[in-house]
């Protein structure tokens, strides 16, 4: 179960970071201009949102039913 949860976290953070970079490029800025703190919090927000969905489909049971 721990391995599934670690995989969920790794996927969520990687996809969250990728989406953050994509969003910053789409709005016409670079990640450096966007700012490190904003990158961290945007990545974290997207990772948590994705993690909720992945919890359901991977069956890790992090969230209560």
CHARMM internal coordinates of N, CA and C (Angstrom, degrees):
IC EDIT
DIST 1 N 1 CA 1.4494
DIST 1 CA 1 C 1.5292
ANGL 1 N 1 CA 1 C 110.51
DIST 1 C 2 N 1.3304
ANGL 1 CA 1 C 2 N 116.45
DIHE 1 N 1 CA 1 C 2 N -37.60
DIST 2 N 2 CA 1.4602
ANGL 1 C 2 N 2 CA 120.34
DIHE 1 CA 1 C 2 N 2 CA -179.81
DIST 2 CA 2 C 1.5240
ANGL 2 N 2 CA 2 C 110.73
DIHE 1 C 2 N 2 CA 2 C -63.75
DIST 2 C 3 N 1.3187
ANGL 2 CA 2 C 3 N 116.54
DIHE 2 N 2 CA 2 C 3 N -38.53
DIST 3 N 3 CA 1.4652
ANGL 2 C 3 N 3 CA 120.39
DIHE 2 CA 2 C 3 N 3 CA 179.63
DIST 3 CA 3 C 1.5196
ANGL 3 N 3 CA 3 C 110.37
DIHE 2 C 3 N 3 CA 3 C -63.99
DIST 3 C 4 N 1.3270
ANGL 3 CA 3 C 4 N 117.57
DIHE 3 N 3 CA 3 C 4 N -42.48
DIST 4 N 4 CA 1.4659
ANGL 3 C 4 N 4 CA 120.94
DIHE 3 CA 3 C 4 N 4 CA 177.50
DIST 4 CA 4 C 1.5227
ANGL 4 N 4 CA 4 C 111.24
DIHE 3 C 4 N 4 CA 4 C -61.12
DIST 4 C 5 N 1.3022
ANGL 4 CA 4 C 5 N 116.92
DIHE 4 N 4 CA 4 C 5 N -39.60
DIST 5 N 5 CA 1.4648
ANGL 4 C 5 N 5 CA 120.65
DIHE 4 CA 4 C 5 N 5 CA -179.55
DIST 5 CA 5 C 1.5217
ANGL 5 N 5 CA 5 C 111.47
DIHE 4 C 5 N 5 CA 5 C -69.01
DIST 5 C 6 N 1.3381
ANGL 5 CA 5 C 6 N 116.85
DIHE 5 N 5 CA 5 C 6 N -38.65
DIST 6 N 6 CA 1.4599
ANGL 5 C 6 N 6 CA 120.12
DIHE 5 CA 5 C 6 N 6 CA 176.44
DIST 6 CA 6 C 1.5265
ANGL 6 N 6 CA 6 C 111.40
DIHE 5 C 6 N 6 CA 6 C -66.13
DIST 6 C 7 N 1.3223
ANGL 6 CA 6 C 7 N 116.45
DIHE 6 N 6 CA 6 C 7 N -38.63
DIST 7 N 7 CA 1.4648
ANGL 6 C 7 N 7 CA 120.44
DIHE 6 CA 6 C 7 N 7 CA 176.65
DIST 7 CA 7 C 1.5233
ANGL 7 N 7 CA 7 C 109.83
DIHE 6 C 7 N 7 CA 7 C -64.52
DIST 7 C 8 N 1.3291
ANGL 7 CA 7 C 8 N 117.01
DIHE 7 N 7 CA 7 C 8 N -42.54
DIST 8 N 8 CA 1.4629
ANGL 7 C 8 N 8 CA 121.30
DIHE 7 CA 7 C 8 N 8 CA 177.73
DIST 8 CA 8 C 1.5219
ANGL 8 N 8 CA 8 C 110.57
DIHE 7 C 8 N 8 CA 8 C -59.03
DIST 8 C 9 N 1.3285
ANGL 8 CA 8 C 9 N 117.10
DIHE 8 N 8 CA 8 C 9 N -44.57
DIST 9 N 9 CA 1.4614
ANGL 8 C 9 N 9 CA 120.58
DIHE 8 CA 8 C 9 N 9 CA -179.62
DIST 9 CA 9 C 1.5222
ANGL 9 N 9 CA 9 C 111.00
DIHE 8 C 9 N 9 CA 9 C -65.21
DIST 9 C 10 N 1.3211
ANGL 9 CA 9 C 10 N 117.18
DIHE 9 N 9 CA 9 C 10 N -42.88
DIST 10 N 10 CA 1.4681
ANGL 9 C 10 N 10 CA 120.68
DIHE 9 CA 9 C 10 N 10 CA -179.52
DIST 10 CA 10 C 1.5267
ANGL 10 N 10 CA 10 C 111.40
DIHE 9 C 10 N 10 CA 10 C -64.34
DIST 10 C 11 N 1.3174
ANGL 10 CA 10 C 11 N 116.89
DIHE 10 N 10 CA 10 C 11 N -44.01
DIST 11 N 11 CA 1.4656
ANGL 10 C 11 N 11 CA 120.54
DIHE 10 CA 10 C 11 N 11 CA 178.62
DIST 11 CA 11 C 1.5256
ANGL 11 N 11 CA 11 C 110.40
DIHE 10 C 11 N 11 CA 11 C -63.58
DIST 11 C 12 N 1.3194
ANGL 11 CA 11 C 12 N 116.49
DIHE 11 N 11 CA 11 C 12 N -45.45
DIST 12 N 12 CA 1.4645
ANGL 11 C 12 N 12 CA 120.76
DIHE 11 CA 11 C 12 N 12 CA -178.25
DIST 12 CA 12 C 1.5235
ANGL 12 N 12 CA 12 C 111.92
DIHE 11 C 12 N 12 CA 12 C -60.75
DIST 12 C 13 N 1.3108
ANGL 12 CA 12 C 13 N 116.60
DIHE 12 N 12 CA 12 C 13 N -46.13
DIST 13 N 13 CA 1.4686
ANGL 12 C 13 N 13 CA 120.22
DIHE 12 CA 12 C 13 N 13 CA -178.60
DIST 13 CA 13 C 1.5196
ANGL 13 N 13 CA 13 C 110.90
DIHE 12 C 13 N 13 CA 13 C -68.01
DIST 13 C 14 N 1.3259
ANGL 13 CA 13 C 14 N 117.21
DIHE 13 N 13 CA 13 C 14 N -41.58
DIST 14 N 14 CA 1.4686
ANGL 13 C 14 N 14 CA 120.31
DIHE 13 CA 13 C 14 N 14 CA -179.78
DIST 14 CA 14 C 1.5255
ANGL 14 N 14 CA 14 C 111.50
DIHE 13 C 14 N 14 CA 14 C -64.49
DIST 14 C 15 N 1.3145
ANGL 14 CA 14 C 15 N 116.70
DIHE 14 N 14 CA 14 C 15 N -45.59
DIST 15 N 15 CA 1.4661
ANGL 14 C 15 N 15 CA 120.05
DIHE 14 CA 14 C 15 N 15 CA 179.43
DIST 15 CA 15 C 1.5265
ANGL 15 N 15 CA 15 C 110.31
DIHE 14 C 15 N 15 CA 15 C -68.83
DIST 15 C 16 N 1.3154
ANGL 15 CA 15 C 16 N 117.58
DIHE 15 N 15 CA 15 C 16 N -39.12
DIST 16 N 16 CA 1.4651
ANGL 15 C 16 N 16 CA 121.10
DIHE 15 CA 15 C 16 N 16 CA 177.21
DIST 16 CA 16 C 1.5143
ANGL 16 N 16 CA 16 C 111.77
DIHE 15 C 16 N 16 CA 16 C -60.64
DIST 16 C 17 N 1.3283
ANGL 16 CA 16 C 17 N 116.88
DIHE 16 N 16 CA 16 C 17 N -42.57
DIST 17 N 17 CA 1.4581
ANGL 16 C 17 N 17 CA 120.46
DIHE 16 CA 16 C 17 N 17 CA 177.95
DIST 17 CA 17 C 1.5246
ANGL 17 N 17 CA 17 C 110.95
DIHE 16 C 17 N 17 CA 17 C -66.88
DIST 17 C 18 N 1.3177
ANGL 17 CA 17 C 18 N 116.29
DIHE 17 N 17 CA 17 C 18 N -43.12
DIST 18 N 18 CA 1.4637
ANGL 17 C 18 N 18 CA 119.97
DIHE 17 CA 17 C 18 N 18 CA 178.20
DIST 18 CA 18 C 1.5194
ANGL 18 N 18 CA 18 C 112.22
DIHE 17 C 18 N 18 CA 18 C -60.69
DIST 18 C 19 N 1.3192
ANGL 18 CA 18 C 19 N 116.58
DIHE 18 N 18 CA 18 C 19 N -43.46
DIST 19 N 19 CA 1.4636
ANGL 18 C 19 N 19 CA 120.18
DIHE 18 CA 18 C 19 N 19 CA 177.72
DIST 19 CA 19 C 1.5230
ANGL 19 N 19 CA 19 C 111.81
DIHE 18 C 19 N 19 CA 19 C -65.43
DIST 19 C 20 N 1.3125
ANGL 19 CA 19 C 20 N 116.89
DIHE 19 N 19 CA 19 C 20 N -37.20
DIST 20 N 20 CA 1.4568
ANGL 19 C 20 N 20 CA 120.43
DIHE 19 CA 19 C 20 N 20 CA 178.31
DIST 20 CA 20 C 1.5219
ANGL 20 N 20 CA 20 C 111.03
DIHE 19 C 20 N 20 CA 20 C -63.62
DIST 20 C 21 N 1.3197
ANGL 20 CA 20 C 21 N 116.57
DIHE 20 N 20 CA 20 C 21 N -44.89
DIST 21 N 21 CA 1.4685
ANGL 20 C 21 N 21 CA 120.21
DIHE 20 CA 20 C 21 N 21 CA 177.63
DIST 21 CA 21 C 1.5214
ANGL 21 N 21 CA 21 C 110.08
DIHE 20 C 21 N 21 CA 21 C -62.64
DIST 21 C 22 N 1.3298
ANGL 21 CA 21 C 22 N 117.00
DIHE 21 N 21 CA 21 C 22 N -43.11
DIST 22 N 22 CA 1.4644
ANGL 21 C 22 N 22 CA 120.97
DIHE 21 CA 21 C 22 N 22 CA 178.59
DIST 22 CA 22 C 1.5232
ANGL 22 N 22 CA 22 C 111.47
DIHE 21 C 22 N 22 CA 22 C -61.37
DIST 22 C 23 N 1.3110
ANGL 22 CA 22 C 23 N 116.95
DIHE 22 N 22 CA 22 C 23 N -43.85
DIST 23 N 23 CA 1.4663
ANGL 22 C 23 N 23 CA 120.98
DIHE 22 CA 22 C 23 N 23 CA 179.55
DIST 23 CA 23 C 1.5215
ANGL 23 N 23 CA 23 C 110.70
DIHE 22 C 23 N 23 CA 23 C -63.32
DIST 23 C 24 N 1.3308
ANGL 23 CA 23 C 24 N 117.22
DIHE 23 N 23 CA 23 C 24 N -43.69
DIST 24 N 24 CA 1.4667
ANGL 23 C 24 N 24 CA 118.82
DIHE 23 CA 23 C 24 N 24 CA -179.71
DIST 24 CA 24 C 1.5214
ANGL 24 N 24 CA 24 C 111.01
DIHE 23 C 24 N 24 CA 24 C -64.30
DIST 24 C 25 N 1.3198
ANGL 24 CA 24 C 25 N 117.26
DIHE 24 N 24 CA 24 C 25 N -37.04
DIST 25 N 25 CA 1.4712
ANGL 24 C 25 N 25 CA 119.79
DIHE 24 CA 24 C 25 N 25 CA 177.74
DIST 25 CA 25 C 1.5312
ANGL 25 N 25 CA 25 C 111.06
DIHE 24 C 25 N 25 CA 25 C -68.51
DIST 25 C 26 N 1.3359
ANGL 25 CA 25 C 26 N 116.68
DIHE 25 N 25 CA 25 C 26 N -37.30
DIST 26 N 26 CA 1.4669
ANGL 25 C 26 N 26 CA 120.05
DIHE 25 CA 25 C 26 N 26 CA -179.98
DIST 26 CA 26 C 1.5224
ANGL 26 N 26 CA 26 C 112.78
DIHE 25 C 26 N 26 CA 26 C -67.64
DIST 26 C 27 N 1.3293
ANGL 26 CA 26 C 27 N 117.39
DIHE 26 N 26 CA 26 C 27 N -30.72
DIST 27 N 27 CA 1.4594
ANGL 26 C 27 N 27 CA 118.79
DIHE 26 CA 26 C 27 N 27 CA 178.89
DIST 27 CA 27 C 1.5236
ANGL 27 N 27 CA 27 C 111.78
DIHE 26 C 27 N 27 CA 27 C -86.40
DIST 27 C 28 N 1.3336
ANGL 27 CA 27 C 28 N 116.44
DIHE 27 N 27 CA 27 C 28 N -0.23
DIST 28 N 28 CA 1.4528
ANGL 27 C 28 N 28 CA 120.03
DIHE 27 CA 27 C 28 N 28 CA 172.85
DIST 28 CA 28 C 1.5100
ANGL 28 N 28 CA 28 C 115.60
DIHE 27 C 28 N 28 CA 28 C 89.42
DIST 28 C 29 N 1.3038
ANGL 28 CA 28 C 29 N 117.21
DIHE 28 N 28 CA 28 C 29 N 28.92
DIST 29 N 29 CA 1.4562
ANGL 28 C 29 N 29 CA 120.56
DIHE 28 CA 28 C 29 N 29 CA 177.91
DIST 29 CA 29 C 1.5278
ANGL 29 N 29 CA 29 C 109.06
DIHE 28 C 29 N 29 CA 29 C -132.77
DIST 29 C 30 N 1.2939
ANGL 29 CA 29 C 30 N 116.29
DIHE 29 N 29 CA 29 C 30 N 172.34
DIST 30 N 30 CA 1.4559
ANGL 29 C 30 N 30 CA 120.19
DIHE 29 CA 29 C 30 N 30 CA 176.51
DIST 30 CA 30 C 1.5248
ANGL 30 N 30 CA 30 C 108.33
DIHE 29 C 30 N 30 CA 30 C -104.96
DIST 30 C 31 N 1.3201
ANGL 30 CA 30 C 31 N 117.03
DIHE 30 N 30 CA 30 C 31 N 160.60
DIST 31 N 31 CA 1.4686
ANGL 30 C 31 N 31 CA 118.36
DIHE 30 CA 30 C 31 N 31 CA 176.91
DIST 31 CA 31 C 1.5284
ANGL 31 N 31 CA 31 C 112.65
DIHE 30 C 31 N 31 CA 31 C -59.09
DIST 31 C 32 N 1.3335
ANGL 31 CA 31 C 32 N 117.91
DIHE 31 N 31 CA 31 C 32 N -32.09
DIST 32 N 32 CA 1.4685
ANGL 31 C 32 N 32 CA 120.12
DIHE 31 CA 31 C 32 N 32 CA 178.79
DIST 32 CA 32 C 1.5290
ANGL 32 N 32 CA 32 C 111.12
DIHE 31 C 32 N 32 CA 32 C -67.56
DIST 32 C 33 N 1.3242
ANGL 32 CA 32 C 33 N 116.79
DIHE 32 N 32 CA 32 C 33 N -39.06
DIST 33 N 33 CA 1.4636
ANGL 32 C 33 N 33 CA 120.22
DIHE 32 CA 32 C 33 N 33 CA 177.89
DIST 33 CA 33 C 1.5270
ANGL 33 N 33 CA 33 C 111.27
DIHE 32 C 33 N 33 CA 33 C -72.40
DIST 33 C 34 N 1.3158
ANGL 33 CA 33 C 34 N 116.91
DIHE 33 N 33 CA 33 C 34 N -30.46
DIST 34 N 34 CA 1.4661
ANGL 33 C 34 N 34 CA 121.86
DIHE 33 CA 33 C 34 N 34 CA -179.74
DIST 34 CA 34 C 1.5222
ANGL 34 N 34 CA 34 C 110.46
DIHE 33 C 34 N 34 CA 34 C -66.68
DIST 34 C 35 N 1.3258
ANGL 34 CA 34 C 35 N 117.14
DIHE 34 N 34 CA 34 C 35 N -35.95
DIST 35 N 35 CA 1.4557
ANGL 34 C 35 N 35 CA 121.18
DIHE 34 CA 34 C 35 N 35 CA 176.46
DIST 35 CA 35 C 1.5164
ANGL 35 N 35 CA 35 C 112.37
DIHE 34 C 35 N 35 CA 35 C 106.24
DIST 35 C 36 N 1.3081
ANGL 35 CA 35 C 36 N 115.43
DIHE 35 N 35 CA 35 C 36 N 141.96
DIST 36 N 36 CA 1.4617
ANGL 35 C 36 N 36 CA 121.33
DIHE 35 CA 35 C 36 N 36 CA -176.27
DIST 36 CA 36 C 1.5261
ANGL 36 N 36 CA 36 C 112.21
DIHE 35 C 36 N 36 CA 36 C -65.98
DIST 36 C 37 N 1.3283
ANGL 36 CA 36 C 37 N 116.74
DIHE 36 N 36 CA 36 C 37 N -43.00
DIST 37 N 37 CA 1.4646
ANGL 36 C 37 N 37 CA 119.88
DIHE 36 CA 36 C 37 N 37 CA -178.90
DIST 37 CA 37 C 1.5276
ANGL 37 N 37 CA 37 C 110.83
DIHE 36 C 37 N 37 CA 37 C -64.77
DIST 37 C 38 N 1.3317
ANGL 37 CA 37 C 38 N 116.72
DIHE 37 N 37 CA 37 C 38 N -42.30
DIST 38 N 38 CA 1.4579
ANGL 37 C 38 N 38 CA 120.08
DIHE 37 CA 37 C 38 N 38 CA 178.11
DIST 38 CA 38 C 1.5223
ANGL 38 N 38 CA 38 C 111.11
DIHE 37 C 38 N 38 CA 38 C -65.87
DIST 38 C 39 N 1.3351
ANGL 38 CA 38 C 39 N 117.23
DIHE 38 N 38 CA 38 C 39 N -37.29
DIST 39 N 39 CA 1.4677
ANGL 38 C 39 N 39 CA 120.60
DIHE 38 CA 38 C 39 N 39 CA 177.24
DIST 39 CA 39 C 1.5243
ANGL 39 N 39 CA 39 C 110.18
DIHE 38 C 39 N 39 CA 39 C -62.38
DIST 39 C 40 N 1.3241
ANGL 39 CA 39 C 40 N 116.60
DIHE 39 N 39 CA 39 C 40 N -44.21
DIST 40 N 40 CA 1.4666
ANGL 39 C 40 N 40 CA 120.38
DIHE 39 CA 39 C 40 N 40 CA -178.81
DIST 40 CA 40 C 1.5177
ANGL 40 N 40 CA 40 C 110.95
DIHE 39 C 40 N 40 CA 40 C -62.73
DIST 40 C 41 N 1.3362
ANGL 40 CA 40 C 41 N 116.75
DIHE 40 N 40 CA 40 C 41 N -48.77
DIST 41 N 41 CA 1.4629
ANGL 40 C 41 N 41 CA 119.24
DIHE 40 CA 40 C 41 N 41 CA -176.58
DIST 41 CA 41 C 1.5273
ANGL 41 N 41 CA 41 C 112.89
DIHE 40 C 41 N 41 CA 41 C -71.44
DIST 41 C 42 N 1.3162
ANGL 41 CA 41 C 42 N 117.93
DIHE 41 N 41 CA 41 C 42 N -34.31
DIST 42 N 42 CA 1.4638
ANGL 41 C 42 N 42 CA 119.77
DIHE 41 CA 41 C 42 N 42 CA 176.27
DIST 42 CA 42 C 1.5185
ANGL 42 N 42 CA 42 C 110.00
DIHE 41 C 42 N 42 CA 42 C -68.13
DIST 42 C 43 N 1.3296
ANGL 42 CA 42 C 43 N 116.90
DIHE 42 N 42 CA 42 C 43 N -43.55
DIST 43 N 43 CA 1.4587
ANGL 42 C 43 N 43 CA 120.76
DIHE 42 CA 42 C 43 N 43 CA 177.41
DIST 43 CA 43 C 1.5192
ANGL 43 N 43 CA 43 C 110.76
DIHE 42 C 43 N 43 CA 43 C -60.94
DIST 43 C 44 N 1.3191
ANGL 43 CA 43 C 44 N 116.84
DIHE 43 N 43 CA 43 C 44 N -44.40
DIST 44 N 44 CA 1.4588
ANGL 43 C 44 N 44 CA 121.17
DIHE 43 CA 43 C 44 N 44 CA 179.91
DIST 44 CA 44 C 1.5257
ANGL 44 N 44 CA 44 C 111.59
DIHE 43 C 44 N 44 CA 44 C -62.60
DIST 44 C 45 N 1.3270
ANGL 44 CA 44 C 45 N 116.81
DIHE 44 N 44 CA 44 C 45 N -42.45
DIST 45 N 45 CA 1.4680
ANGL 44 C 45 N 45 CA 120.57
DIHE 44 CA 44 C 45 N 45 CA 179.72
DIST 45 CA 45 C 1.5208
ANGL 45 N 45 CA 45 C 111.47
DIHE 44 C 45 N 45 CA 45 C -63.24
DIST 45 C 46 N 1.3233
ANGL 45 CA 45 C 46 N 116.42
DIHE 45 N 45 CA 45 C 46 N -46.34
DIST 46 N 46 CA 1.4593
ANGL 45 C 46 N 46 CA 119.65
DIHE 45 CA 45 C 46 N 46 CA 179.34
DIST 46 CA 46 C 1.5222
ANGL 46 N 46 CA 46 C 111.36
DIHE 45 C 46 N 46 CA 46 C -67.26
DIST 46 C 47 N 1.3248
ANGL 46 CA 46 C 47 N 117.13
DIHE 46 N 46 CA 46 C 47 N -36.09
DIST 47 N 47 CA 1.4635
ANGL 46 C 47 N 47 CA 120.86
DIHE 46 CA 46 C 47 N 47 CA 179.32
DIST 47 CA 47 C 1.5226
ANGL 47 N 47 CA 47 C 111.22
DIHE 46 C 47 N 47 CA 47 C -65.69
DIST 47 C 48 N 1.3191
ANGL 47 CA 47 C 48 N 117.16
DIHE 47 N 47 CA 47 C 48 N -40.54
DIST 48 N 48 CA 1.4695
ANGL 47 C 48 N 48 CA 120.20
DIHE 47 CA 47 C 48 N 48 CA 178.48
DIST 48 CA 48 C 1.5242
ANGL 48 N 48 CA 48 C 110.52
DIHE 47 C 48 N 48 CA 48 C -65.94
DIST 48 C 49 N 1.3267
ANGL 48 CA 48 C 49 N 117.13
DIHE 48 N 48 CA 48 C 49 N -42.75
DIST 49 N 49 CA 1.4656
ANGL 48 C 49 N 49 CA 120.44
DIHE 48 CA 48 C 49 N 49 CA 178.95
DIST 49 CA 49 C 1.5293
ANGL 49 N 49 CA 49 C 110.43
DIHE 48 C 49 N 49 CA 49 C -62.24
DIST 49 C 50 N 1.3096
ANGL 49 CA 49 C 50 N 116.87
DIHE 49 N 49 CA 49 C 50 N -43.22
DIST 50 N 50 CA 1.4561
ANGL 49 C 50 N 50 CA 120.25
DIHE 49 CA 49 C 50 N 50 CA 178.38
DIST 50 CA 50 C 1.5233
ANGL 50 N 50 CA 50 C 110.86
DIHE 49 C 50 N 50 CA 50 C -69.47
DIST 50 C 51 N 1.3128
ANGL 50 CA 50 C 51 N 117.42
DIHE 50 N 50 CA 50 C 51 N -36.74
DIST 51 N 51 CA 1.4618
ANGL 50 C 51 N 51 CA 121.49
DIHE 50 CA 50 C 51 N 51 CA 179.59
DIST 51 CA 51 C 1.5156
ANGL 51 N 51 CA 51 C 112.74
DIHE 50 C 51 N 51 CA 51 C -61.88
DIST 51 C 52 N 1.3193
ANGL 51 CA 51 C 52 N 117.44
DIHE 51 N 51 CA 51 C 52 N -34.40
DIST 52 N 52 CA 1.4685
ANGL 51 C 52 N 52 CA 120.93
DIHE 51 CA 51 C 52 N 52 CA 177.84
DIST 52 CA 52 C 1.5198
ANGL 52 N 52 CA 52 C 109.62
DIHE 51 C 52 N 52 CA 52 C -63.56
DIST 52 C 53 N 1.3278
ANGL 52 CA 52 C 53 N 116.82
DIHE 52 N 52 CA 52 C 53 N -44.70
DIST 53 N 53 CA 1.4649
ANGL 52 C 53 N 53 CA 120.57
DIHE 52 CA 52 C 53 N 53 CA 178.61
DIST 53 CA 53 C 1.5259
ANGL 53 N 53 CA 53 C 111.29
DIHE 52 C 53 N 53 CA 53 C -66.83
DIST 53 C 54 N 1.3220
ANGL 53 CA 53 C 54 N 116.68
DIHE 53 N 53 CA 53 C 54 N -43.69
DIST 54 N 54 CA 1.4570
ANGL 53 C 54 N 54 CA 119.41
DIHE 53 CA 53 C 54 N 54 CA -179.35
DIST 54 CA 54 C 1.5230
ANGL 54 N 54 CA 54 C 111.92
DIHE 53 C 54 N 54 CA 54 C -65.90
DIST 54 C 55 N 1.3188
ANGL 54 CA 54 C 55 N 117.57
DIHE 54 N 54 CA 54 C 55 N -32.42
DIST 55 N 55 CA 1.4630
ANGL 54 C 55 N 55 CA 120.72
DIHE 54 CA 54 C 55 N 55 CA 177.20
DIST 55 CA 55 C 1.5154
ANGL 55 N 55 CA 55 C 110.18
DIHE 54 C 55 N 55 CA 55 C -58.49
DIST 55 C 56 N 1.3048
ANGL 55 CA 55 C 56 N 116.77
DIHE 55 N 55 CA 55 C 56 N -41.82
DIST 56 N 56 CA 1.4671
ANGL 55 C 56 N 56 CA 120.96
DIHE 55 CA 55 C 56 N 56 CA 179.76
DIST 56 CA 56 C 1.5264
ANGL 56 N 56 CA 56 C 111.15
DIHE 55 C 56 N 56 CA 56 C -65.70
DIST 56 C 57 N 1.3297
ANGL 56 CA 56 C 57 N 116.90
DIHE 56 N 56 CA 56 C 57 N -46.70
DIST 57 N 57 CA 1.4555
ANGL 56 C 57 N 57 CA 120.05
DIHE 56 CA 56 C 57 N 57 CA -172.92
DIST 57 CA 57 C 1.5308
ANGL 57 N 57 CA 57 C 113.57
DIHE 56 C 57 N 57 CA 57 C -81.44
DIST 57 C 58 N 1.3342
ANGL 57 CA 57 C 58 N 117.57
DIHE 57 N 57 CA 57 C 58 N -27.18
DIST 58 N 58 CA 1.4624
ANGL 57 C 58 N 58 CA 120.09
DIHE 57 CA 57 C 58 N 58 CA 178.42
DIST 58 CA 58 C 1.5223
ANGL 58 N 58 CA 58 C 112.55
DIHE 57 C 58 N 58 CA 58 C -89.02
DIST 58 C 59 N 1.3195
ANGL 58 CA 58 C 59 N 116.98
DIHE 58 N 58 CA 58 C 59 N -14.09
DIST 59 N 59 CA 1.4615
ANGL 58 C 59 N 59 CA 120.45
DIHE 58 CA 58 C 59 N 59 CA 178.04
DIST 59 CA 59 C 1.5187
ANGL 59 N 59 CA 59 C 113.81
DIHE 58 C 59 N 59 CA 59 C 69.49
DIST 59 C 60 N 1.3175
ANGL 59 CA 59 C 60 N 117.61
DIHE 59 N 59 CA 59 C 60 N 36.20
DIST 60 N 60 CA 1.4684
ANGL 59 C 60 N 60 CA 120.55
DIHE 59 CA 59 C 60 N 60 CA -179.30
DIST 60 CA 60 C 1.5283
ANGL 60 N 60 CA 60 C 112.67
DIHE 59 C 60 N 60 CA 60 C -82.14
DIST 60 C 61 N 1.3161
ANGL 60 CA 60 C 61 N 117.82
DIHE 60 N 60 CA 60 C 61 N -17.02
DIST 61 N 61 CA 1.4669
ANGL 60 C 61 N 61 CA 123.50
DIHE 60 CA 60 C 61 N 61 CA 178.54
DIST 61 CA 61 C 1.5100
ANGL 61 N 61 CA 61 C 113.85
DIHE 60 C 61 N 61 CA 61 C 55.33
DIST 61 C 62 N 1.3364
ANGL 61 CA 61 C 62 N 116.81
DIHE 61 N 61 CA 61 C 62 N 41.51
DIST 62 N 62 CA 1.4556
ANGL 61 C 62 N 62 CA 120.88
DIHE 61 CA 61 C 62 N 62 CA 174.21
DIST 62 CA 62 C 1.5164
ANGL 62 N 62 CA 62 C 109.12
DIHE 61 C 62 N 62 CA 62 C -72.52
DIST 62 C 63 N 1.3113
ANGL 62 CA 62 C 63 N 115.87
DIHE 62 N 62 CA 62 C 63 N -43.42
DIST 63 N 63 CA 1.4683
ANGL 62 C 63 N 63 CA 121.30
DIHE 62 CA 62 C 63 N 63 CA 179.39
DIST 63 CA 63 C 1.5242
ANGL 63 N 63 CA 63 C 109.78
DIHE 62 C 63 N 63 CA 63 C -88.98
DIST 63 C 64 N 1.3343
ANGL 63 CA 63 C 64 N 117.60
DIHE 63 N 63 CA 63 C 64 N 144.09
DIST 64 N 64 CA 1.4665
ANGL 63 C 64 N 64 CA 119.00
DIHE 63 CA 63 C 64 N 64 CA 178.07
DIST 64 CA 64 C 1.5196
ANGL 64 N 64 CA 64 C 110.51
DIHE 63 C 64 N 64 CA 64 C -69.87
DIST 64 C 65 N 1.3010
ANGL 64 CA 64 C 65 N 115.20
DIHE 64 N 64 CA 64 C 65 N 156.53
DIST 65 N 65 CA 1.4724
ANGL 64 C 65 N 65 CA 120.15
DIHE 64 CA 64 C 65 N 65 CA -178.45
DIST 65 CA 65 C 1.4990
ANGL 65 N 65 CA 65 C 111.93
DIHE 64 C 65 N 65 CA 65 C -82.40
END
COOR INIT
IC SEED 1 N 1 CA 1 C
IC BUILD
